Structure formats: C-alpha cells, structure tokens
Amino acid sequence: MTSRISALVIFLCVMLPRGAWGIPIDDKSADKPILASEKKKIEQLIKKASYFASIKHDSCLIYALQAISLAKANNSIVHEAEALDVLSGYYYDIEQYHESLDYQKVLLELYTLMGDSLKKARVYNKTGVSYFNVGIYDEATRSFHSAMELAMEEDDKDLLASCYQNIGVLYAKINRYKEAKEYYRKALNLYRVLKNRQDEAGILQNMGIILDDENSEKEALGYYLSALKIYNELKDSLSVGEMYLNLGSLYEEQRDYPRSLDYYNHALPIFLRNDYKFGIAYAYISLGSVYKKTGSYEKALDYLQKSLVFSRMISLAENEADCHRELADVYYALNDHRSAFEELRDYEILRDSLYSEKVQQRILETEMRYKTQIKDKEIENLRIERQKAVKDMIRRTIGLAAIVSLTLIVIVITIYYSRILKRANDRLTGEVEERSRAEKELISIKESLEERVILRTQEMEKALIKAEESDRLKTAFIANMSHEIRTPLNAITGFSGLLLREDISREKRKEYNDQVIKNNKILVNMIEDLIDTSRIESGSLQLHPSRIHVGHFLSQLYEPIIENMARKNKPFIEIIQDKHDNKTETIITDPVRLQQVLWHVLDNAVKFTRSGSIHFGARENHQHMEFYVDDTGIGIPEEYKDVVFEKFRQLDESAKRKYGGTGLGLYYARRIAEIMGGKLWFEGKKEGGCIFYLSIPISKA
C-alpha cells in the first residue's frame, strides 16, 4: 500500500517555457532567409495551435502539423521546433506520454542542431518525467541526469532544482531513500533561495512520503500538513487533492478507515472536476483498497476496475500493476480463484518489467557514470585554476616591472615636453581669442538665416501634412482591406484542403465545411459593403421602401448578434432588446438599408465591448423613430469624435492593430442614414462606452 500511494503523491516538477512563444528576430536556420509572408503564416499557425493546446482541444494537432510542414518547406528549424514543442506539450498535458515522447526525441535533435542548450535541458527534464510516468525508470534516470548537466552549464538554478527533485522522486520510487533525501535537500535549498513556495511544498510532501514509508507517521504528518497549508494559500486545488490522498494513505496504514475514506472522497471530486486522469486513477485504487480491507468487496471491485481503466488510458504501469494485485485479493475473497490467478499473473508480469535486476543495474550505472563525470570535472577545474593562478602571478610580476620602467620614462618625457607646451600654449591663446571674435559674427549671421528657414519650413510642413494625411488614410485602407480579405480567403483555402482528406471523421468534415461557409459569408458581405460604398460615392444608391413592423424587425437582429459574438469569442456579453410602448408600431422605410445601418453600429459595439452588456431598441420621438445601441465598451476618445464618421478612419490604424475592420463601417452607416432622410450620431458615457442613435422620419403612407 505504501509504495502504491508513494507513486501517486510524489511531486514531479517540469520546467516549462514561461510566457508567450518566442519569435526569433533573425532566423539563420536556412541558407535563404524565410519570406516575411511565410514567416507570418507559420507564426499564426503556431499561435492557434498554442491556444487550442491550452484548452486541450485536438484542433491543436491540425494547426501544429501544418506549421511543421510549412516550416520544413521553408527550412526554418526555429519555427519547426516551436511547433513541435506545442505538439509534445499538448500530448503531455492530456497525459498521453508515449506520443509526447515521440515528439520530445525530435525536439532534442533540433535543439542540438540549433545549439540551444537551455531548451534542450528542459526537454530532457520533461522526457524524464514522461518515462517515469510510463514506468521506464532507467531511461528516466538517464534523461534527468542529462538535464541536470546542462542546467549546471547554463547556471539555471530553477531548472537544476527541478532536476534534483525529479531524481529524488525516482530514487524514492525504487526504495533508495538515502539518495532520494540527498537530492530532496539540494532541491529544497535552491527553492528557498528562489522563494519558490509551490515547489518547496512539493519537497515537503515528498519528504513526508519517505518518512511515511519508514513508519515515522508523526513526522510524516507534520510534513504533510506544512505542504497542505502552502497549497491552500496558493489555491492549488490539484496539489490539495494529492495531499488528501497522502493523508488518507497515512490513516489507512493506521487502520483508521473512516478518516481515510473521508480524505479519499474529498480528493476524487477535485480530480474529476479537473479531468486529471493521473489523480483519478490513484483515487479509485485508494478507495478500492479501503473497501477491500473493510469487507465491501463489490465496491472494492468497482473502484479497482475503474482505476485499471484510467491507468491503461495514460500508460500508468506502476498503478496498473497495483490494481492487478488488489483485484487478485478481492477475487480470492469472493472465491473466484480463476480470476484471482489471472490478476496475480498480470501483476507479476508488470512488476518484473518495472523492477527487474537489469533495470536496477542500468539505473545504478547511470548514477555512477554521472558522479564520475562530476568528479572528473571538479579535478579538471582545479587543474585549470592552478595553471591560471601561476600564469597570473607571472603576468603580474612582468606587469609590475613594466609599470616601474614606464613610470620613469614618462617622468623624463613630461619634464621635457612641459617646457615646449608652455610656449605653444601662449601662441594658442592668442589664436583662440581671434577665432572667438570671428565665431560671434558667424553666429549672428546664422541666427538670422535660421529664422527665415524656419518660417519657410513651417509653410511647407502645413501643405505636406494635408497631403500626407490623405495618402496615409488611403494606404491604411488598402492595407486593412488586404488583411481583412486575406483572412477569410486563407480560412476557405485551408479548410477546403482539409475537406479533401479521406481520414477525417464526419463531424470534423461538417465542422470544416461550416468554417468554409462562415468565411465565405464574411468575404461576400465585405465585397457588398465595398460595392455599396461605390454606389454612395457615385450617387447611384437607390432605396426600396416597404412597410415594416418595428418590434419584429428589431427581434430579427438578435440571432445575428449572438453569432457575431461567437465569431469574436465574446460569449460573456449580455445582449438586451429593450421594449418601449410606442404608439406607432409600423413605419415605411427600406428594411435592407435600415438593417445595414443598425448592423454596422451593432457590430461596432460587439467589437469594442470586452464585458458588460449591449442594449438596443427603438422609441418614438415626435415625428421620428429613434433607434439606438447602448454599449459598455471602451468608448471613443475625445480626439476621434470629429473624425469617427470619416472614410478609412479607425481607432487603431497601425499594422498590428488590435481591432479589425476596413474603416468604412460608420462612414457607410451615416451616408445611408442621410439618404434615408435621417441622421446618425453618438454620445459618450461617463462610466464607459457610448450610445449611437439613428433617427429616421415616420412615414405611414
């Protein structure tokens, strides 16, 4: 029981890259530099893959593999490594360690080619954890020691502490507690220097496990409670769940089964809620063990079989072996001797593969090889330091003699030249005074010329500003349109290509087809806006009025707004259609153009609202029907209020703008409103956001 629980709660720490994916400024991985457009495509694919990996969605695989293929085509090792890192991390996070190992091995080759020792060390550390979780302990030992050597060379204390901790975990697993404690102490000292409380708690937890295995229950309990306190302060629910399993194991060994069950039952919901298969497997086997000991064999059988399923799901060989051993005991108690024999046979096979003498020997050889290398390095460093000290002493002696000789020479030369310099100084003083008078005259002439140049320059700058402003707006519009058109086109091209593959499921095929249709609609709407804008400019836009019911017309806008929010990943904005008791329920106007104007305003509200709500509705105001859209967005800065309805204008006109668009939406909306005989304007709000109003005449005939 002790070894089984130890396998769960020993805390493995992997140093993952922190922050966003780094993008190299100068990619020297190929003879030819990668084109900027291709580089941007690869980086966008990696960014999408990273997002889906963070939410554990299998769309990560599609984007990452596309990025890898494109990086290989452009001979970009850096981008290929970034995409592989995302892919291996995705499989690692979903606890598919064998698949993760395949990509980690390729990553090690790429980082070796790139000469990036630090990233290589981090991959070795993660590889060691993956091998540990699938029960290949000799390979795990080799990977951890490789990571530790590179971490020492790069002087990365955080990574070195992680390596110490992981090696300690491995030695504790194979019952070599003395070596495990030695590595734990090294890791604990580094974590306290780095003020890393999360991993400090992990070491306290691991120390408690060893003391528990050595039957020092009181000391173990002290370590467990210290670690639990830190995890609660850090609000780390998964680690709190693991601590509950530790405490349950401790009380189970003391035969306090009610308290043990209480802790296990508190841990299981935490793991289920976070879909943490590793913890789920151990929670089930822990509950099964207690129910076996209390004679509830049917419950024990149910929980142990569930644990076996999750253990096989993530290749958790250690726990799988323990499940077979526990099941053998349960079947024997139920007089099912055949099943008991089969489970015991499976247990022996797995235990032999995990703890064979050959594996133990390879682990010992790896440890001895590492310690020998460390000693050799220490001896070599001492020899180099001694040689350096001798050379420094000789160099200092020679340098001291040279300094004394040079000092005497300098004194003699200084006395000689001081006399010559004094005479030259007198002559220079006279020349300087003469030159100063000439410089004053030149300064006076220069100042008068500068005044005239400044006046002429100011006149030219005013003319240039007007011309550049016009040219800049057109350039920004062209750049924005290029981006806005290319985005749906790329999506249509990419998902159309995926539809040609025969190995995708019907659900994926439907998802890709929906993406093609969605982006096709975006592209068509954009082109229609451009055509309508051209009609407005040429004066050829015509209205087709008909009778509409105002309330029904507004309710038809609700569903498109929700779809627009989904496309922009803003599901938390509340959309509210206000109801007003208007005397006039129907008006005559062009419904298509009215919908276009309101849609541009609503789309603008969704785009610039991060949270809160968007209200829209219509109310009668004398002989006009006044439509409005009230949002809680970022509002419109004061300096943009005069130009927000101008053509090509946007809040952010930079190349890396945060909000998309063509810069024609509000210009187009106001012109349509004027053609309809109405007007469009907005008012800011003190608490943030703004209200857009569209007023059109009420026509009943």
N, C-alpha and C positions, 0 to 999 in steps of 0.2 A: 504493500500500500504506500509505503514511504517513497519508494523510487518512482511509483506512478505519479503521485502528486508533485514530486520534485520536477518531473518532466514538464508539467504544466506551468508552474508558477515561477520557475527560473526566468529571470527577466533578460531577454535578448535585446541588445541595443544596436541599431544600424544607423550609421551617419549618412543621411540622405542629403542631396544638394539643397541648400536653403535659398529661398527667394524664387523669382521667376527664372525661366530658362534663359541662360546666357546666349547672346547672339554675337559671334566673333566679328570684330570690325574688319579684319583683314584675313580672308580665307586663303591660306597658302598651301592648301592640300592638293592642288592640281597645277598642271603646267599652265593651263589657261584660267584666268580669273572667271568666276561664275557671273553670269549676267544678272543685273540688278532685278530684272523681272522674274527670272527663275529663282533667285535667292528669296524674293518676297513670297513666291508661291510656296516654297519649301517651308519657310518660317510660319506662314499662315496654317499650313497643314499640321506642323508640329504644335502650334498653339491650340488648334482644335483638338488634336489627339490628347494634349495635356489636360484640356478641360474635361473631356469625356473620361479620361483616366481618373481624374479627381473625384468623379461621381460614380466610378466603377461601371461605366456603360461600355458595351462591346463595340460601339462605334469608334472607340479609340483605335481598334485594330485596323479599320479601314483607312483612317487618316494617317496613322503611323506607317503602315506598309506603303501607302502612296508616297509619303515623304521619303522613305528609304529608297524606293525605286527611282524617284526624281533626283535624289542626292547622288546615287550611284551613276546615273546618266550624266550628271554634271561633275563627276569626280570630286565631290565635296565630302571628305571624310568627317569634317566637323559636324555638318548637318546630319549625316548618316548616324554618327554617334549619338547626337541629341535625340533623334527619333528612336533609336534602339534603347536608349535609356528610359524613354517614356514607356516603351513596349514592355521591357523587363520589369519596370516598376509596377505596371498595371497587373501583370500576372502575379507579381509578389504580393500586391495588396489584396488580390482576390484569393490568395493562398494556394495558387497553382504553381508550386515551387519547381517542378520538373521543367515546365515550359519557361519559367523565368530563368532557370539555369542555362537553357539553350542560348538565350539572348545575352546573358551575362558573359558567357565564354567569348562570343563575337565582340562584345564591348571591350573586353580585356585586350584582344588583338588590336582593335582600333586605337585604344588609348596608348598602347605600346608604340604603334606607328607614329602617333601624334607627339609622343614624349611627355604626356600629361600624367606624371606620377601620382598626383594627389587624387585625381578622379579614378585612376587605376586602383589605388588603395581602397577607396570607398566601395568600388565594385567587388574587390576581393572580400571585404568585410561582409557585404550583402550575400555574396556567394557562400561564404562560410555559414551564415545563418540558414540559407536555403538547404545546404547539405545537412546541417544539423536537424532541421525540421523533418527531412525525409529519412533520417537515420543513417546517413553515410558519414560516420564520425571521423574516419581517417582523412577524407577529403576536406571535411570542415576544419580540422586542425591545420592542414596544410594552407588552406585559404586564409585563416585567421593570422597565422604567422607571417605570410606574405604581406598582408595588410599592415601588420604591426611594424615590419621592417621599413616599409615605405612611409608610414606615418612618422617614424623616428627621423628618417632622412629629411622629410618636409617640415619637421617640428610642428606638427598639428596635434596639439595636446588633446583636443576634443575627440578626434578620431582614435588616438592612442588609448585613451581611457576606455572607449567603446571596445577596442580590440582586447584589452586586458579583461574587461568584464565578460565578453563572449567566450574567451578561452577558459575563464574561471567557471562559467556555466557548463562548458563541455566536460571539464575535469570533474565537476560535481556529479554530472550525469553518469560517468563511469566509476564513481565512488573513490576518486583520488582527491580526498577532501583537503589534504595538506597543500597540494599545489593550487587547488581552487581558492583556498583562503588567501594564499600569497598574491594571486592575481587580483582578487577582490580588493585587498588592501591598497594595491597600487592604483586601481581604478578609483577607489573611494577618495584617496588623497588628491588625485587630479580633479575629480568632480567638485570637491570642496574648494579647491583653488579657483576653479572656473565658475563657482557659485551656481552649479547646475543641480537644482534641487530634485528635478524629475529623476535623473539617473542616480543621484545619491540615494533616493528612496528605493530604486531598483536594487542597489547593492545591499542596503539594509534588509530588503526582502530575501535576497539570495543567501545572506549570512544566516538569517533566521531558518531557512530551509536546511542548511548544513547542520545547524545546532539541533533542529528537529530530528534529522536523521541520526544524530549522535545521542538521541534521547535526553537532550538538555531542554526540556519543554519550557521551563520558566524563562530561560534566557531567550529561547526562540520566540516566545510570546512577546517579550519586550521589543525585539527587533521588528516583529510583525506589526505591533501597534504603532511604533515610531514611523514605519513606512506608510501605514494606513492614514495616519494623521497628515502626512505630507501630501498624499494623493488626494485626500479630501480638500485640503487647502488649494491644490492645483485644479480641482474639479475634473480629475481624470477618471471617468467612470469605468473604463475598461480595466485600468490598474486596480481600482477599488474592487471590481468583481474578482480579479485574480487573488487579491488579498483575502476576500471572503472564502475562496477555495482553500487557501493556506490555513486559515483559522479553522475551517471545517475539518480539514485533514488532521490538524493537531488534536481537536476534540474527539475525532473519530478514533485516533490511536489511544486516547484515554478512555474510550468506550462511553463517552458522553454523547450518545447517538441523537437525542432530541436537539441539543445545541448544534451538533454537526449538521443535521438536516436543515436547521434554520439558516445557517450560513450558506449551504449549497443552494437552497431555494431562493436566497437573495441574489446569488451570483448569476443563476441561469437566465432570468429575465433581462439582465443587463447585456449578456452576450447575444441573446436572441434579438433584442432591440437594435443592436449594432451589427447584426449578421456576422459575428466574429466566430467563424467555424472552429478555430483552434480552441477557444474557450468553451464553446458549446459541447465539443467532443469530451472535454475533461469534466465539465459539469455533469453530463449524463453518466459517465462512468463512476464519478464520485457518488452520485445518488444511488446508482445501481449497487455499488459496494456496500453502502449503509443498509439498503433494503435487504441485501443478501444476508448480512450479519444479524438483522433483526427478524429473519424468517419470512419476509414478504417476497417470496420468490417470483411471483408473477410480475410484480412491479420491477423487481431487480432485472428480470429477463427483458422487459420492455425498454428500460433505460439503457441497459448494456448493448442491446441491438441497435438502438438509436446512436449511441456513441460509436459503434463499429461503422455505421454508415458514414458519419461525418469524418471519422479517421481515414477511411478509404478515399473519401472525396478529396482530401488535401494531402494524401500520402503521408499520414502521421503514423509511421511504422511502430514507434515505441508504444503509443496508446493502443494501436490495433492489437499488438501482442498482449498487452494487459487485458484488453476486452476478451480475447480468447481464453485467457487464464481464468478470469472471473466467471465467464459463461460456463466453462467446464465445471466449476464448483457448483453453479446453480443447477445445471442439468443433472449432476450427480445427486444433489439433494432431492431433485424431483424424480429420481430413479430412472432417468433417461440416460443409461450408461453408454449407449452408442453415440449419441450427440456429445456427451461429455468426452468420450475418447477422441472424436473428430476435432473438437475445440482444443483439447490438450495437444493434439498432434500439430495443429496450425500454430499454437503458441510456441512449441519447441522449435519449429522451422524458423519463425520470425526472430526468436531470441538468439538462435545460432547465428543468423545473418547480422544481428546488431552487435553481439558481444563475443564474437569468435576470437580466438587467440591471435589469429592473423591480423584482425583489425586492431586489437590492442597493441600488437607489436609495431604496426605501421604508425600508430599514434605516438608510441614511445620513441621510435626512430626520428619522427618529425620533430619532437620536442628536443631530443639530444642534438640533432643537426642545428636547430635554431640556437640552442645555448652555446654550441661550439662556435657558430658564426659570430655570436655576440662577443665571446671571449677573444676570438681572433681579431675582431675589430678593435677591442679595447687595447690589445697588445700593439696592434699596428698604430693606433692613435698615440700611444705612449712613445713609440719609437719616433714617429714623426715629430711629436712635441719636443723630444730630446734633441733631434737634429736641428730643429728650428731654433731652440734655445742657444745651441753652440754657434749657429750662423749669426744669430742676433748679437751675441757677445762679440764676435769678431768684427761684425759690421759696426757696432758701437765704438769699439777701440779705434778702428780706422777712421771713423767719422770724427771722433774727438781730436785725433791728431790733425786731420784736415782742417777742422774748425780753428784750432790754435794757429796753424800756419796762415790760413786765410785772414784771420783777425790782424796779425802783424802786417801782412801785405796791405790790407785795407787802411790801417792807420797811416802808413807811409804815404799811400796814394792820396788819402784825404788831406793830409797836410800840404802836399804839393799842389793839388788842384784847388784848394780853398783860396789860395792867393790869386790864381788865374781867374777863378769865378768872381771874385770881388771886383776886379777891373771890368770884366764883362757885364756884371750886374749894373754898374754905373752907366755904361753905354745903353743898356736895355731900358733903363728907367727913363731916359730922355726920349727914346723912340716910342715908348708906351704913351707918354704924355701927348706926343704929336698925333699918334694914332687915335687917341681918345677924342681929341677935338674933331678929327675927320669923321669919326663914327657918329658923333652927336648930330652933325649936319646931315649924314645919310639917314639917320633915324627920323628926322623931321620930314625929309622928302618922302620916305617910305610911308609914314603915317597918313600924309595927305593922299597918296596913291591908294592906300588900303581903303580909305573912306569911300572913294569913288568906285572901287571894285566891289565893295560890299553892297552899295546901292544897286549897281547893275546886276549883281548876283541875285539879290532879293527879287527883282523884277522877273528874272529868268526862272527862278525857282517856283514862283506862283504859276507861271504858264506851264511849267513841267509837271507840277502836282496835278493840275486838271487833266492833262493828257495821260499821265501815268495811272491816275485813279480809274479812268475809263478803260485803259488797256488791262489793268490789273483785274478789274471785275470780269472782263471777258475771258481772260486767261484762267481765272479761278473757276468760272462757269464751265469752260471746256474741260479742265482737269477734273472737276467734280462729276460732270456728265460721263467722262471716260471711266471713272471709278464706279459710278452708280450703274452704268450699263454693263461693264465688265463683270461685276459681282454676280448678277443673276445668270449671265451667259456662262460664266465658269461653273456655276452650280448645275445648269442644264447640261453642259458638256460632260461634267464629271459623273452625275447620276445617270445620264443616258448611257455612258460607257459601262457603268456598273450593272445596268439592266441587261446588257449583252452576256453577262457571265451566267453560266449554267449551274454553278454550285451554290447559288443563294436561295434562301427559303422564300416561300410565297409571301410571308409577312414582310420580309426585307424588300422584296420586289415591289410590293404595294407602297411601302414607305418611300423607296427611291422614286417611284412613279409620282407620288404625291408631291415630292420635292420638285420634280421637273415641272409639274402643273403649277405649283405655287410660284416658282421663279419666273415661269412664262407669263403668268398674270402680272407680276411686278414689272416685267420688261414691257408688256403691252400697255399697261397704264402709264408708264413713263413716256413712251412714244406718243400716246394720245395726248398727254399734257403738253408735249413739245408742239404737236400739230395745232392744238387749240391756242397755244400762245402765239403761234404764227398767224392764226386767223384773227386773234385780237389785234395784233400789230398791224395787219393789213385792213382791218375793219370789216372782214367778211364773216365774222361770227354772227349767227342768227339764232333767235330764240324760238322755241316751240311751246307756248304756254298751254296749260290744261288745268283742270280743277283738281286740287289735292286736299286731302284731309290732314291737317297739321299734326295731330296726335299720332295718327297711323304712320305718317311719313317719318316722324322722329323715331318711333319704335323700330322702324326698319333699319336704323343706323346702329342699333345696339350690337347685333351679332358681328358685323364687320369690325366694330371697335375691339371686341373681345379677340377676334382672330388677329388683328393688328398687334394687340398687346402680346399675344403668344409668340408672334414672329420676332418681337423685340425683347423677348424674355423678361416681361414685366407683369407677372401674374398677380402681384400683390396690390395693384392699383384698383381702387373701387370705382366703378362706373355707375353713375346715378342719373336717371332721366327724371327731371323734376316735372310735376304735374301742376298746371295752372287752370283756373276756371275762366277760360277766355269765352267771350260772347260769340266771337267769330271762330267757327270750327274749320271752315274751308276757305281757301284762297285760290286765285288763279295766277299761276306763275309757271316757269319752265322747271319741272321737277328734276330733270337731269342736271341742269346748271346749278340749281339750288343745292342738290346733293353734293356736287363737286366742290362748291364753296365751303359747305359745312365739313365735308370730309377733309379738306386741306387744313382747316382750323383744328379739327379733332385729332388728325394725325400729328400736327404740331404739338398739341397738348400731351399726347402719349409719349412723343419723342423726348420732350423736355421735362417730364414728370418722373421722378425716381420712386416716390411713395406718396401715400395720401389718397386723394380722390379726384375725379373729374365729373362735374355736374354739367348737364346740357338740357336745354328746353327752349320754349318759346312763349312769349307773353304779348298781349295786345297793348299797344301804346298809341292811343288816338287813332289815326288812320293808317298806322303802320303795324306790321307784325315783326316783333323784335326777337330774333333767335340769338342765343348766347351759349358760350362754352367757358366754364369756370374751372381752372385747374389749380393745383398746389405745387406747380413745378418750380423751376429755377428763376422764373420771371424774365423780364427783358431789361438789360442795363439802360440807364438813363441816356447814355451816348448813342444808343441804337434806336431810340424812339422816333427819330426823324427819318431814318432810312430803312426801317424794318420792312416797309412795303415796296422798296425799290427792287428793280430787276437784278438778279445774280447775288443779292445780299444774303449773308448767313452770319450767325453768331460767331462761328469759328471758320475762317476761310483758309486755315493752314493746310498743309499737305497731310498732316496727321490729325485731322480734326476728330473730335470725339463723337459728334452727331453727323449723320449722313444727310443727303438731300442735294437737290440741284440749285437751290437758291431762287426758284421760280414760284414756289407754292403760294406764299402770301401775296406776291405781286399778281399772280394769276387770279387769286381769290378776290382781291379788291377790284380788279378790272371787270370781272364777271358781275360783281355786285353793282358796279356803276352802270353796266349795260342793262341790267335788270331794273334800273331806276332806283336802286337803293344805295347803301353805303356800308363800309366795313371799317371798324376801328377797335381799339382795345384800351383797357385801363389797368394799371398796375395795382397790386395789393401790398399793404404794409407787412403782412405776415408771410409773404412769398407767393409767387405765382401771378397770374393775370387773368382778366376776363375779356374775351373777344365778343363783340356784338355785330350782328348782321341785321340791318333794318331794311325791309322792303315794303312798298305800298300795298295795302289791302285792296285787291280787285275782286269784286263779287260777280262781275258780268263780263 
